[in-house]
Amino acid sequence: MDIKEKTSTLNLSEHFYSVQCEGASTGYPAYFIRLKGCNLMCGGKDGSLMKEGKATWWCDSEAVWRQGEKTDLQVLIDDWLKEGILNWVLSGRIHLIWTGGEPTLKKHQKDIVNCINDLRLRFGPDRDVKLYNEIETNGTQFIEDELFEELDQVNCSVKLANSGMSKEKRIVPEALERIISHKGHWFKFVVSKEEDLEEIENDFIKPFNIDPKRVLMMPGLDHQDNFHERTKFILELAGKHGYIGLTRLHISAWNQTTGV
């Protein structure tokens, strides 16, 4: 079919085909669309807060999402064609992972919706387009109706004190309550020590009445050297406290390499 004139753009940091290695949809083939910028700086710029002992982990994608440029949707489509996955994307067999940085920043929400609508316009006449849209958010930005209704899954990775960010920046009740109202929501917590669970329960699960069956624990892990020890740690906590324990499979497979 003839692809229509280009209309949609994204402030894009990187995009690549891989497998989801974190959270509730671990193991699913996925196409990652990383958008530029974030309203938080977990671990400090270049890990400065971690180095100062004010955080126990830092955002390992920081160097990527701090960069980016305005990119046309056609670039993604061309890549799907090159990879031979266009039909899988359009049928929802491959999850579209909208990530960052923070993909729910106001400047991004409209762009994402425009791209989703554009894909339907370009390919809808010839097929039933059933995209699977999965977004990864820190839970500090209110998701507007247009984007909210397009999302199949909301992965909310709220930040704890171990991120080095202040409580005022990390906890935005209106944004969290909005996410909880989505039928496909999950809360993913980075846990560095067992005491973190007290903070999780007192600051998030109890005050916001989060369903424990939608709580995922993930280790503060960014290198293969301690992958097995940290994974064992989180699985033991899952059995002890009754929350879901998962790890970061991409660290096991590719260590700190980005874009895979």
N, C-alpha and C positions, 0 to 999 in steps of 0.2 A: 504494500500500500504506500501511497505518497504521504510522507510526514508533513504535517502542516507547518506553516511559518512559525518560527521560534517566538514564544511569548513570555516564558517564565524563567526566572533566574534565582540563584541561591548564593549567599555569601559563604562560599565553600572552602573548607580547609583540606579535606581529602575525601576520597570515595573509593571503595574497594569491595570485592566479592570475597566472602569468607564464611565462617560458621559462627553463630552466636555462642560465646563461651562463658557467659555470665547470666545469672538470673533464671527465671522460670522457663524460658524457652531455650535453655542450653542444648546445644546439639543441632538446632535448626539451621539449614543453609540461610545465609543472610547477606544482604547488601548494605554496607555501612555508608551513611551519608553524614559526615561530620561538618558541622557548621561553626563558623568563626566566633570566638568570644565567649566569655562567661562572667557572671556577676559575682562569683566567688573565686578564691585563689587558695584551694585546699593545700596545706603544707607549705604555703608561701611561694613566691616567685622563685622558680628554679630550685624548689625544695628548701628555701631559706628557713622557714619555721620548723621544719623537721630537723635541720642541722642545728638549730638553736635549742632543741628539746621542747618546743612549744606544740609540736604535732608528732604523731607516730607514723604518719604516711603522707605521701604527696601525690598529686594528680599526675599520673605518668603520661597523660596525653597533652599536658600543658604546652609543650613545645610545638605541638601540631596545631591545636586550636587557636593559638595566638597568631597564627599566620592564616592567610586566606584571601580569596578574591571573588569578585562577582562572576558567576559561572552560569551559562545557559543550561537549561534542562537537557538540551540536545546532547551535551557532553555525556550525561549519564546514559541516555538512550543508546548512544554510539558504543559505550562501554558494554552495555547489556548485549548488544548485537555481537560485539567482538567476542565476548565470553560465551555466547550461545545460550543465554539465560533469559532473554526477553520474555518468552512465553511463560516461563516459571515465575517471573516477577509479576506479570500482568494477571496471573491466575492465583497469586498469593502463596504459591508453593515456596517461594523465597521471601523471607520477611524483609521489608524495608526498615532499617534501623536508623531513625533520626536521632542523632547524638551530637555531642559537642566536646568541650564547652557546655553551653546551655542552649539547647534548641528551642526552648519555649520563651526566650527573650522576645519582646514585642516585635522587634524588627524581623524575627525569623518566622513567627507564627503565620503571618499572611503569606510569606513566600512559600512555605510548605503547603498550605492550602491551595495556592495558585498552581503549584506543580502537580498536586494530586488531581485537581480539576482538569489541568492541561492534558495529563495522561489519558484521562477518560475521553476527552474531546478528540485526541489524536487517534486512539485505538478503539474507542467504544463502538463506532459504527460497524466494525468487523468482528467484534467478540464481546463477551461479557467480562468486563474488567473487574477483578476482585482483588485489589491490592490488600496486602496485610501490612498495616502501618503500626510499627512498634517504636515508642519514643522513650528516651532515657533522660530523666530530668532530676535536678536536685530538689525539686519540690518548693522552690521559693517564688515561682512565677505563676500567676493565675492563668489557666488555660482557657482561652476564649471559646465560645460556642462553636464557631466554624471549624476550628482544629479539633476540639474535644470530640465532636461527632464523627470525625474521620478516623479516630484512633481505635485500633483493635486492642492494643495493650499499652499500659502506662507503667514503666519501670521507674519507680521513685526511689532514688538513692539519696535520702536525706543525710546530712552530715552531722557527725557527733563532735564533741569537744576535741576528740583526737585529730580532727582536721585542722585545728588551730584557728578556725573561724569563730567569731562571736556568736552568742546565742541569738541575738537580734537579727543577724544576717541569715542564720541557718534555719530558723523556725518562723514560718509565715502561715498562721492559722488558716486564712482564707484560701491560700493556694493548696494547702494540705487537704482541707475539707473537700475542695473541688475534686482532687485526685481520688479520694476515698469514694466519691459518688460514682466513679467510673467502674463499670462492671468488670473491666479487664485490668484492674490495678494490682500492683505488687509493691511491697516496700522492701528495699534491699539495704541492709546495714553493713558497713565495714566494721568488723570487730577485731580489735587488736589484743584485748585482754578480757577475761571473764567479767570484770567489773563494769565493762562497757554496757552489759545487758541491763544493769540497774538504771543507767541513763536512758537507754532505749525504752524501757518500760515506763519510767517516770516522766519522761519528756514527750514521748510519742504514743506508745501503745495505749496506755491508760487514759491520758487526757483527750486523745482523738478517737478512742474506742476502735482501734485498728484490730481487725480479725487476726488472731495469732496464726491462722492457717495461710495468711497472706504475707507473713513475715519471713524474709530470707536473710540468712546470715552469711557473710562472705569475709574471708580473712584479709587483713591489711597486708597484702602480698604483692610485691612487684619484682621479684627475682627468683630464678629457678633454685638458687642455693637453699632456700628454706621452704620450697613449695610443699614437700611432703610433710614436714613438721607442722606448718601452718594449716594445711588441709586436715591433718589428723586432729589438730586442736579444734577446728571449727566443727568437725563431725562429732567429736565427743561432746561439745556444747549442745549440739542439736539433740542428741540423745538425752542429755541431762535436763534441758530446759524446754523441750518440746517445740522448738522452732525449726524451720527448714534450713539445713546446712548445705552450702554449695561452695565451690572453689572458683578459681580463675583459670580455666583450662588453657587459655591462650598463653599464659605464663609458662605452663608445663611444656607446651608445644613449641613456642617461638621466643620464650624469654621476654626481653624488653623491646623486641622488634615491633615497630608500628606499621600499620598499613597491610596487615595480614589477617 
